[in-house]
Amino acid sequence: MAEPPFWHYTKIIKPMFENRSIDQIIFGRIITAVGDEVIEDGFMEIRTGKIIRIGKRADLGVAPADIAVFDTGGKTLMPGMANSHAHLSWDGIHELSFQSMYDPPEIRAYKAAGNMIKSLRAGITLVRDLGVHNANLFTKQAVAQGIFPGPRLLVSGESIIQTGGHTYWVCREASGADEMRRAVRDQVKGGADLIKIMACHDTLEFTDAELEAVIDEAHRNRLPITAHATYDTCIRRVAEFDVDCVEHGGSMSDETIQVLLDKKIPIVTTFSALVMQAKPEIARKFAIPEWKIEERQRAVGDKSRFDGLVRAAKAGVPIVFGTDAGSPAVEHDSIAPELEFMVEVGVCPDRLDALRSITIRAAELSRLDKRIGSLEAGKEADFIIVNGKPDKDLYALEQVEQTYIAGKRMH
C-alpha cells in the first residue's frame, strides 16, 4: 500500500465541528433492509454509535432507566441512504463543462459543502463521489478532520481518461501504459478510495495496454476501480479486463450479462438526468433547451432502450442506486424520482428492492456492508427517520426528519 495522504500526518487539536453519538431507544416502524423485513411497531436501541438491539416493541419489555427514549409516533426508521454516483462539486444547476473549466477551486469547495448539507437533509449518509477534478480529495479531508460536517465519503480523485477523451475538461488525461499507472498513483497519493475511468463515449477509449495498466495499478494499490461504460461492447470489454463496477450501463447482450454475473460485477444505474430533464416544468427552471427536453422525453418514453439493464437485473446482476448528482436538474437532494423510475422501468421489481439498492446493496458495493447498510444489531447506527412509509410511496423520502451517522444526529 502507498503511504497515506499528507493530511493524515496533521495533528488535530480540536475539530471545528464536534458531534457526539446519542444513546437512545427509538420506537417506530422499521424497514431493516434485511430482505423484505418491515417491523410495523418496533424499537432500536443505540449505544456508543452502534445498534445494540432491534425488534418488536412488544419484545423490549421495560426500557432501561439509563437511556433516553424517543417515540416517533409511527414514523419510519430505515438505514441511511447512499448515493453511489455523485459529484459534490457540481451544483446540479449549471452546465458541466462551464463549471469544470471556470469554477475556481474555492467555489468547488463551497459547492461541495452546500451539497453535503443538502445530502444530509435528504437522508444521504454515504456519498461515492466520482470526481470534479481532484476536489473530492479535499472534501474528504475536510470531513475527516472535522472542518465541515458531511456524510461518509468514498472518493475517486480525478477520473482517468485517455488524452482528449470523454469529458477531458474535468478529468486526468494520460497516454500510454506508464502514464496510466502514474495517474492512478497520483490519486492514491491524494487519498482516493477508488479509481474511476471513462472507458467510452461514442467510441471505445484506451488501448488494451492502457486499460490493462490502469486496472492492474488500481488493484496493485488494493483499490477498486469503476468504469463509465454505456453500451454493450464497452461494458463487456471493461468487465473482461476485470473492473469492479460499471457506471451507468446500457444495452447488453446475453453474453455480456453472463460475464458480469461470472465476475460478480454490479451496475450503478443513473437515470435521473433523463428523468428530470424530461419534465418540462422542472427542466425549464434549469434552462434546459426545448430540443433537449424533447430528446429526453423520447428517451424516457422508449422503455426498450433499458432492456439490457432490465435483463441484467433479472438475471441477478446487482443494481445499485446512483443519480449522477450534480448534472443539470439533478440536485443532490433529489432521491425519489430515481428510485421511482428504477421500479417503473423494471431494474428493481418493487419499492422495497429499490430501497435495498440505496442501502444494503450500496454498502456491499463499497465493501462496507459489515458496518452499515441495514439496521441490525452490531452495525453502526446510520439511519434516518421518515415522516411516511417509503415502502408504500417512495416520495415519502422527501420528508426525512432526522439523519444519523454512527448515532450522531447530522440533521
C-alpha positions in Angstrom: 0.0 0.0 0.0 1.1 3.6 -0.6 1.8 6.0 2.2 -1.3 7.7 3.5 -2.2 11.2 2.1 -0.3 14.2 3.6 -3.2 15.3 5.8 -3.1 12.1 7.8 0.1 13.5 9.4 -1.6 16.6 10.6 -2.2 16.8 14.4 -5.8 17.9 15.0 -6.0 19.6 18.4 -9.8 20.0 18.2 -12.3 19.5 15.4 -14.1 22.7 14.2 -17.4 20.7 14.3 -17.8 18.2 17.1 -20.7 15.9 17.5 -21.4 13.1 19.9 -23.4 9.9 19.4 -26.7 9.8 21.3 -27.6 6.8 23.4 -31.3 6.2 22.9 -34.1 3.8 22.3 -36.3 4.8 19.4 -39.7 3.4 18.7 -41.2 3.4 15.2 -41.9 1.5 12.1 -38.7 -0.1 10.9 -37.5 -1.0 7.4 -34.3 -3.0 8.2 -33.2 -3.6 4.6 -32.8 -7.3 5.5 -34.8 -8.9 2.7 -38.3 -7.5 2.8 -38.5 -7.2 6.6 -40.6 -4.4 7.9 -41.3 -4.2 11.7 -44.6 -2.3 12.0 -44.2 -1.4 15.6 -40.5 -1.7 16.5 -37.7 -0.4 18.6 -34.0 0.2 18.1 -31.5 0.6 21.0 -28.4 2.6 20.2 -25.3 2.9 22.4 -21.9 4.4 21.6 -22.9 4.8 18.0 -23.9 1.2 17.4 -27.2 -0.7 17.2 -27.4 -2.9 20.3 -30.9 -4.4 19.9 -33.6 -4.2 17.4 -37.0 -5.8 17.2 -40.7 -5.6 18.0 -41.8 -3.1 20.7 -43.6 -5.9 22.5 -40.4 -7.8 22.9 -38.5 -5.0 24.5 -40.0 -5.2 28.0 -39.2 -2.4 30.3 -36.8 0.1 28.8 -33.5 0.5 30.8 -33.6 3.5 33.1 -30.2 4.8 32.0 -31.1 5.7 28.4 -33.2 8.3 26.6 -36.4 7.1 24.9 -37.8 8.6 21.8 -41.2 7.6 20.3 -41.5 8.7 16.7 -45.3 8.1 16.7 -45.3 5.6 14.0 -42.8 7.3 11.6 -40.4 5.1 9.6 -36.8 4.2 10.6 -34.6 2.9 7.9 -30.9 2.7 7.1 -29.2 5.8 5.9 -29.1 6.1 2.2 -26.1 6.1 -0.2 -25.7 7.9 -3.5 -23.2 5.7 -5.2 -22.7 8.0 -8.2 -22.5 11.7 -7.3 -20.3 14.8 -7.9 -20.4 17.0 -4.9 -18.5 19.9 -6.6 -21.1 20.2 -9.4 -24.1 22.2 -8.3 -26.9 20.4 -10.1 -27.9 23.6 -11.8 -25.3 24.8 -14.3 -23.8 23.3 -17.4 -21.0 20.9 -16.5 -18.2 21.9 -18.9 -18.6 25.5 -17.9 -18.4 24.7 -14.2 -15.4 22.4 -14.7 -13.4 24.9 -16.7 -14.3 28.2 -14.9 -15.1 27.4 -11.3 -12.0 28.1 -9.2 -11.1 25.6 -6.5 -12.6 27.7 -3.8 -16.0 27.7 -5.4 -15.8 23.9 -5.9 -15.2 23.7 -2.2 -18.3 25.8 -1.4 -20.4 23.8 -3.7 -19.3 20.6 -2.1 -20.0 22.0 1.3 -23.5 23.1 0.3 -24.2 19.8 -1.4 -23.1 17.8 1.7 -25.7 19.7 3.8 -28.4 19.0 1.1 -27.4 15.4 1.1 -27.7 15.0 4.9 -31.1 16.7 4.9 -32.2 14.3 2.2 -31.1 11.3 4.3 -27.9 10.5 2.4 -25.3 9.2 4.8 -22.8 7.9 2.3 -21.7 9.6 -0.9 -19.5 7.9 -3.5 -18.0 11.0 -5.2 -16.7 10.2 -8.7 -14.9 13.4 -9.2 -14.8 17.0 -10.3 -11.1 17.5 -11.0 -9.5 16.4 -7.6 -11.8 18.4 -5.4 -13.3 15.4 -3.6 -9.9 14.5 -2.1 -10.1 17.8 -0.2 -13.8 17.4 0.6 -12.9 14.1 2.3 -10.1 15.7 4.2 -12.5 18.4 5.5 -15.0 15.9 6.8 -12.4 13.5 8.2 -10.7 16.4 10.1 -13.9 17.9 11.4 -13.5 21.0 9.3 -17.0 20.6 7.9 -19.8 18.2 8.7 -20.8 15.8 6.0 -21.8 12.2 5.1 -19.4 9.3 4.9 -17.3 9.8 1.7 -15.7 7.5 -0.7 -13.8 9.5 -3.3 -12.1 8.8 -6.6 -9.9 11.8 -7.0 -9.6 12.7 -10.7 -11.3 10.3 -13.2 -8.7 9.0 -15.5 -9.1 9.2 -19.3 -7.1 8.9 -22.5 -5.8 12.2 -23.7 -8.7 14.1 -25.3 -11.1 11.5 -24.0 -14.7 11.8 -22.8 -15.1 14.9 -20.5 -11.4 15.7 -20.8 -12.1 19.1 -19.3 -12.6 17.7 -15.9 -10.5 14.5 -15.8 -6.9 13.4 -15.6 -5.6 12.8 -19.2 -3.0 10.1 -19.8 -1.5 8.4 -22.8 0.3 5.0 -22.7 0.5 2.4 -20.0 3.1 4.2 -17.9 1.1 7.4 -17.8 -1.9 5.4 -16.8 -0.1 3.9 -13.9 1.2 7.4 -12.9 -2.3 8.8 -13.0 -3.5 6.0 -10.6 -0.6 6.5 -8.3 -1.3 10.3 -8.1 -4.9 9.6 -7.0 -3.7 7.1 -4.4 -1.2 9.6 -3.1 -4.0 12.1 -2.7 -6.1 9.7 -0.6 -8.5 8.2 -3.2 -10.7 5.3 -2.0 -11.4 4.0 -5.5 -10.3 4.7 -9.1 -12.7 5.8 -11.9 -12.0 5.6 -15.6 -14.0 6.9 -18.6 -14.0 3.8 -20.9 -16.1 5.1 -23.7 -18.3 7.8 -25.2 -19.2 7.4 -28.9 -16.2 5.1 -29.3 -14.1 2.9 -27.1 -11.3 4.6 -25.2 -7.9 3.3 -24.0 -5.7 0.8 -25.9 -5.7 -2.7 -24.4 -2.3 -2.0 -22.9 -3.6 1.2 -21.3 -6.7 -0.4 -19.9 -4.8 -3.3 -18.5 -2.3 -1.0 -16.9 -4.9 1.3 -15.2 -6.9 -1.6 -13.8 -3.8 -3.5 -12.7 -2.3 -0.4 -11.0 -5.6 0.2 -9.1 -5.7 -3.4 -7.9 -1.9 -3.4 -7.0 -2.8 -0.5 -4.7 -5.7 -2.5 -3.3 -8.3 -0.1 -4.6 -11.5 -1.0 -6.5 -11.8 0.5 -10.0 -15.1 1.5 -11.7 -15.7 2.4 -15.3 -18.1 4.7 -17.1 -19.5 2.3 -19.7 -22.7 2.9 -21.5 -23.1 0.3 -24.3 -22.5 -3.4 -24.9 -19.1 -3.5 -26.4 -17.6 -1.2 -23.7 -19.3 -2.9 -20.8 -18.1 -6.3 -21.9 -14.6 -5.0 -22.6 -14.1 -3.5 -19.1 -15.7 -6.5 -17.4 -13.3 -8.9 -19.2 -10.4 -6.6 -18.1 -11.7 -7.0 -14.5 -13.1 -3.7 -13.4 -15.0 -3.9 -10.2 -18.1 -1.9 -11.2 -19.9 -0.5 -14.2 -21.3 3.1 -14.0 -24.5 3.9 -15.9 -24.7 0.7 -18.0 -26.7 0.4 -21.2 -27.5 -2.0 -23.9 -26.2 -5.5 -23.2 -26.1 -8.8 -24.9 -26.8 -12.0 -23.0 -23.1 -12.8 -23.4 -22.1 -9.6 -21.7 -24.6 -10.1 -18.9 -23.1 -13.5 -18.3 -19.6 -12.0 -18.0 -21.0 -9.6 -15.3 -22.6 -12.5 -13.5 -19.5 -14.7 -13.6 -17.3 -11.9 -12.3 -19.9 -10.6 -9.8 -19.7 -7.0 -11.2 -22.6 -4.7 -10.2 -24.0 -1.8 -12.1 -24.8 1.7 -10.7 -27.7 2.9 -12.8 -28.2 6.7 -13.2 -31.5 7.6 -14.8 -32.0 11.0 -13.1 -30.7 13.2 -15.9 -33.1 11.6 -18.3 -36.0 11.6 -15.9 -35.6 15.2 -14.5 -34.7 16.8 -17.9 -37.7 15.1 -19.5 -40.1 17.0 -17.2 -40.7 20.4 -18.8 -41.9 22.1 -15.6 -38.6 21.1 -14.0 -36.2 21.3 -16.9 -37.1 24.8 -17.9 -36.2 26.1 -14.4 -32.7 24.9 -15.2 -32.5 26.5 -18.7 -32.6 23.1 -20.4 -33.3 23.9 -24.1 -36.5 22.7 -25.6 -34.8 20.4 -28.1 -33.1 18.6 -25.1 -36.4 18.3 -23.3 -37.9 16.7 -26.3 -34.9 14.4 -26.7 -35.1 13.3 -23.1 -38.9 12.7 -23.3 -38.3 10.4 -26.3 -35.6 8.6 -24.3 -37.7 8.1 -21.2 -40.7 7.1 -23.3 -38.8 4.3 -25.1 -38.5 1.7 -22.5 -36.8 -0.7 -24.9 -33.6 1.3 -24.6 -33.4 0.0 -21.0 -33.9 -3.7 -22.0 -30.3 -4.7 -21.3 -30.3 -3.3 -17.8 -33.6 -4.9 -17.0 -32.4 -8.3 -18.3 -29.2 -7.9 -16.3 -31.2 -7.2 -13.2 -33.5 -10.1 -13.7 -30.5 -12.4 -14.3 -29.0 -11.4 -10.9 -26.6 -8.6 -11.7 -26.7 -6.3 -8.6 -28.2 -2.9 -9.4 -27.2 -0.1 -7.2 -28.7 3.4 -6.8 -26.9 6.5 -8.2 -28.2 9.7 -9.7 -25.1 11.4 -11.3 -26.0 14.2 -8.9 -24.5 17.5 -9.9 -25.8 17.2 -13.5 -28.2 20.0 -14.6 -31.6 19.4 -12.9 -30.2 16.6 -10.8 -29.6 18.2 -7.4 -28.1 16.3 -4.5 -31.3 16.1 -2.6 -33.3 14.6 -5.4 -33.7 10.9 -4.5 -37.3 9.7 -5.0 -37.5 10.3 -8.8 -34.6 8.0 -9.5 -35.9 5.3 -7.2 -39.4 5.5 -8.7 -38.0 5.2 -12.2 -35.9 2.2 -11.2 -39.2 0.4 -10.3 -41.1 1.8 -13.3 -38.5 0.6 -15.8 -38.0 -2.7 -14.1 -34.4 -2.8 -12.8 -36.0 -3.1 -9.4 -39.1 -5.3 -9.0 -40.7 -3.3 -6.2 -40.2 -0.4 -3.8 -38.5 -2.5 -1.1 -35.9 -3.7 -3.6 -35.4 -0.1 -4.7 -34.8 0.8 -1.1 -32.2 -2.0 -0.8 -30.4 -0.6 -3.9 -29.8 2.6 -1.9 -28.9 0.9 1.4 -27.6 -2.6 1.7 -26.6 -3.1 -1.9 -24.8 0.2 -1.9 -22.9 -0.8 1.2 -22.0 -4.1 -0.4 -20.7 -2.3 -3.5 -18.5 -0.1 -1.3 -17.4 -3.0 0.9 -19.0 -1.5 4.0 -21.8 -4.0 4.4 -20.3 -5.4 7.6 -20.7 -1.9 9.2 -23.6 -0.2 7.6 -26.4 -0.6 5.0 -29.0 -2.4 7.1 -30.5 -2.0 10.6 -29.1 -5.0 12.5 -27.6 -5.5 16.0 -23.8 -4.9 15.9 -23.9 -2.5 13.0 -23.1 1.2 13.2 -26.2 3.4 13.7 -26.5 5.1 10.3 -30.3 5.6 10.0 -33.0 8.1 9.1 -36.4 8.9 10.4 -39.0 9.5 7.6 -42.5 11.0 8.1 -44.2 8.4 5.9 -43.9 4.9 4.5 -41.3 4.9 1.7 -42.0 1.2 1.0 -45.6 2.3 0.1 -44.7 5.7 -1.5 -41.1 6.4 -2.4 -41.9 10.1 -2.4 -42.2 9.9 1.4 -38.4 10.2 1.3 -38.9 13.9 0.7 -40.0 14.0 4.3 -36.7 13.0 6.0 -36.9 14.5 9.5 -33.7 13.2 11.1 -30.4 11.8 9.8 -27.9 9.9 11.9 -24.4 8.7 11.2 -22.9 6.3 13.8 -25.5 7.5 16.3 -24.6 11.2 15.7 -27.5 13.4 14.7 -26.5 15.2 11.5 -29.9 16.6 10.5 
